[in-house]
């Protein structure tokens, strides 16, 4: 079970895959990436490989501790994402070695199926009612949309009305047969978030995501006083220590750790347990590829407070390749009435099409976050 090699594959549309191979020939896959910084994370993984090659792939916790504590400088998006992909790959190997899904190694399943939601509307939301109706016809019972495109620190009420009208159009089309989540994407500043959240309360949303950036964590308690809709955040938080304050200070109802960013399966299992102790639900962030989604599903199936899973099939970022393109068996993520069945395969429960991965790695990608500006030319949040 000694780790023999680590390979990295930068593949379209904006993903980075890791393949960890043991001396016995067992292979584990992970997805260590920060969107727009894939090459940077790849460099971090390459540096970390010096600490894992030659180690037993079964020593997942000790390897995690070495990578986190042994570096002196710790945490942050890049280092945590590099560790996350390594951790996913090691769990994949361990599950294959013991011939069981990862969730069985973590205590066993607490549910038989997992609810998922899909994205509609794109970065600059438009025609959301028609998109929601289309997803409803495909069996989904929950969708998520961006609230608004660019928005200034203090903006006009016209933009608030536009957001309200889009959400209303879905309610008018589908009523409460479709749950709606609205993502502020950290684009909105506190004053406008307060106005928007108050306006959207009437539509009884599933949740509002990232009403403000996570670094403004003191604002969440204030925003909670102005609406009854559940508040979600956490995609830009890393490790237990990055989640400690938002879990314990109040104002948050749902945390959204990303298993490719927050420290992998090992760490997010601990984060979810912390949240459970404070009566907070979990809905992992995952607008990424199939390995990240499989990792999320393994966690969700053994985590009592996980209630729904984001997934990227058809998301507006997936230009040139999509979620299922890199899988040998695409049926594992067949959505039935808005749910996926338990993954029963060993490890992460998926079979990566390595031939396709190597082919697309030759193409690679140089995906970058767009830069948005307000009408006056000042930079605004994307």
Secondary structure as UniProt FT lines:
FT   STRAND          2..11
FT   TURN            12..14
FT   STRAND          15..22
FT   TURN            23..24
FT   STRAND          27..30
FT   TURN            35..36
FT   HELIX           38..52
FT   TURN            53..54
FT   TURN            57..58
FT   HELIX           60..69
FT   TURN            70..71
FT   HELIX           76..98
FT   HELIX           102..105
FT   TURN            106..107
FT   STRAND          113..120
FT   HELIX           128..137
FT   TURN            138..139
FT   STRAND          142..146
FT   HELIX           157..174
FT   HELIX           175..177
FT   STRAND          179..183
FT   TURN            185..186
FT   HELIX           190..200
FT   HELIX           201..203
FT   STRAND          207..209
FT   HELIX           214..216
FT   TURN            217..218
FT   HELIX           219..224
FT   TURN            225..226
FT   STRAND          231..233
FT   TURN            235..236
FT   HELIX           239..248
FT   STRAND          254..255
FT   TURN            259..261
FT   HELIX           264..277
FT   TURN            278..279
FT   STRAND          281..282
FT   HELIX           290..301
FT   TURN            304..305
FT   STRAND          309..310
FT   TURN            313..314
FT   TURN            316..317
FT   HELIX           323..326
FT   HELIX           330..333
FT   TURN            337..338
FT   STRAND          339..341
FT   HELIX           354..363
FT   STRAND          372..373
FT   TURN            375..376
FT   STRAND          379..380
//
